[in-house]
Amino acid sequence: MSALVSSAVAIHAHSEMSPSVPAWFAELTVLARHFAQRGILDAIDERVRLARGRAGHYDVIDFVALLLGYAVSGEPTLETFFDRMTPFAEPFMALFGRERRPHRSTLSRFLAAVCTAAGRCAWAVGQMGRGTKKAADRY
């Protein structure tokens, strides 16, 4: 390890490989802070509910954090997003007041549950538009 030291700046270099913080992490930090200050994160955590199913101990806000990060990242797929974010998973989730990041498969099950629920809702709304209220009452 070598070091250059001045009274204002200290630069350290070493030969160990370490991942760089993704460029989008700064934008996500600002966005998470804004959402927290406006109470949006608390509102999501308190008001949005989904049947747990196989989501385990994770809450909706855990998945919202991942999807928000994915949207900001600009990564082409969720797989590349997860790969790029993995070394920074703990600070990433801390931005949203969370301790752990859900696994990819847990996110996949969550998205499947949301799509299923959304499909039922869309079907029920469609049925109500056709005057079949009994079918819509089931959902």
C-alpha positions in Angstrom: 0.0 0.0 0.0 1.3 3.5 -0.8 0.0 6.8 0.5 0.2 10.4 -0.6 -0.6 12.8 2.3 -1.2 16.5 2.3 -2.9 18.6 4.9 -6.1 18.7 2.8 -6.2 15.3 1.0 -5.1 11.8 1.8 -5.0 9.3 -1.0 -4.5 5.6 -0.4 -4.0 2.9 -3.1 -3.9 -0.8 -2.7 -3.9 -3.8 -5.0 -7.0 -5.5 -3.7 -10.1 -5.5 -6.0 -13.2 -3.8 -4.6 -16.4 -2.9 -6.4 -17.1 0.7 -7.2 -20.3 2.2 -6.0 -22.8 2.4 -8.9 -23.3 5.8 -10.4 -27.1 5.6 -9.7 -26.6 5.1 -6.0 -26.3 8.8 -5.4 -29.6 9.5 -7.2 -31.3 6.8 -5.3 -30.0 8.2 -2.0 -31.5 11.6 -2.8 -34.8 10.0 -3.9 -35.0 7.8 -0.7 -34.3 10.8 1.5 -37.0 12.8 -0.3 -39.6 10.0 0.1 -38.7 9.7 3.8 -39.0 13.4 4.5 -42.4 13.5 2.7 -43.7 10.5 4.7 -44.1 8.4 1.5 -42.1 5.5 2.8 -44.0 5.4 6.1 -47.3 5.6 4.2 -46.4 2.7 1.9 -45.2 0.7 4.9 -48.4 1.4 6.9 -51.1 1.4 4.3 -50.2 -1.1 1.5 -50.9 -4.7 2.4 -50.6 -7.9 0.4 -51.3 -11.4 1.4 -48.0 -12.7 2.7 -48.0 -16.0 0.9 -44.4 -16.9 0.5 -42.9 -13.5 0.9 -41.7 -14.5 4.4 -40.9 -11.8 6.8 -40.5 -9.1 4.2 -42.9 -6.2 4.0 -44.1 -4.4 0.9 -41.7 -1.6 1.5 -38.8 -4.0 1.0 -40.0 -4.8 -2.5 -40.8 -1.1 -3.3 -37.2 -0.3 -2.4 -35.9 -2.9 -4.8 -38.2 -1.8 -7.6 -37.4 1.9 -7.1 -33.7 1.1 -7.1 -34.1 -0.9 -10.3 -36.1 1.9 -12.0 -33.4 4.5 -11.0 -30.5 2.2 -11.9 -31.3 2.0 -15.6 -30.0 -1.6 -15.6 -31.5 -3.6 -18.4 -32.8 -6.5 -16.3 -33.5 -7.3 -12.7 -30.7 -9.9 -12.8 -28.1 -7.3 -13.7 -29.5 -4.9 -11.2 -29.2 -7.5 -8.4 -25.6 -8.4 -9.5 -24.6 -4.8 -9.5 -26.3 -4.0 -6.2 -25.2 -7.1 -4.2 -22.0 -5.7 -2.8 -24.0 -2.7 -1.5 -27.1 -4.5 -0.4 -26.9 -3.4 3.2 -26.4 0.3 2.7 -29.0 0.1 -0.2 -31.7 -1.3 2.1 -30.6 1.1 4.9 -31.6 4.0 2.7 -35.2 2.8 3.2 -34.8 2.0 6.9 -34.6 -1.7 6.2 -32.0 -4.3 7.4 -32.1 -7.0 4.7 -32.6 -7.3 1.0 -35.1 -9.9 -0.2 -33.6 -12.6 -2.3 -34.3 -12.6 -6.1 -36.7 -15.5 -5.8 -38.7 -13.7 -3.1 -39.0 -10.7 -5.3 -40.2 -12.9 -8.1 -42.9 -14.4 -5.9 -43.9 -11.0 -4.8 -44.2 -9.7 -8.4 -46.2 -12.8 -9.3 -48.6 -12.2 -6.4 -49.0 -8.5 -7.4 -49.7 -9.5 -11.0 -52.2 -12.1 -9.9 -54.0 -9.7 -7.6 -53.9 -7.0 -10.3 -55.4 -9.5 -12.8 -58.2 -10.4 -10.4 -58.9 -6.7 -9.8 -58.9 -5.9 -13.5 -61.2 -8.9 -14.2 -63.6 -7.8 -11.4 -63.7 -4.2 -12.7 -64.4 -5.6 -16.2 -67.2 -7.7 -14.8 -68.7 -4.8 -13.0 -68.7 -2.8 -16.2 -70.7 -5.6 -17.8 -73.3 -5.6 -15.0 -72.1 -8.8 -13.3 -71.8 -7.5 -9.9 -71.8 -10.9 -8.1 -68.5 -11.9 -9.7 -66.9 -8.6 -8.7 -68.1 -8.9 -5.1 -65.9 -12.0 -4.6 -62.7 -9.9 -4.9 
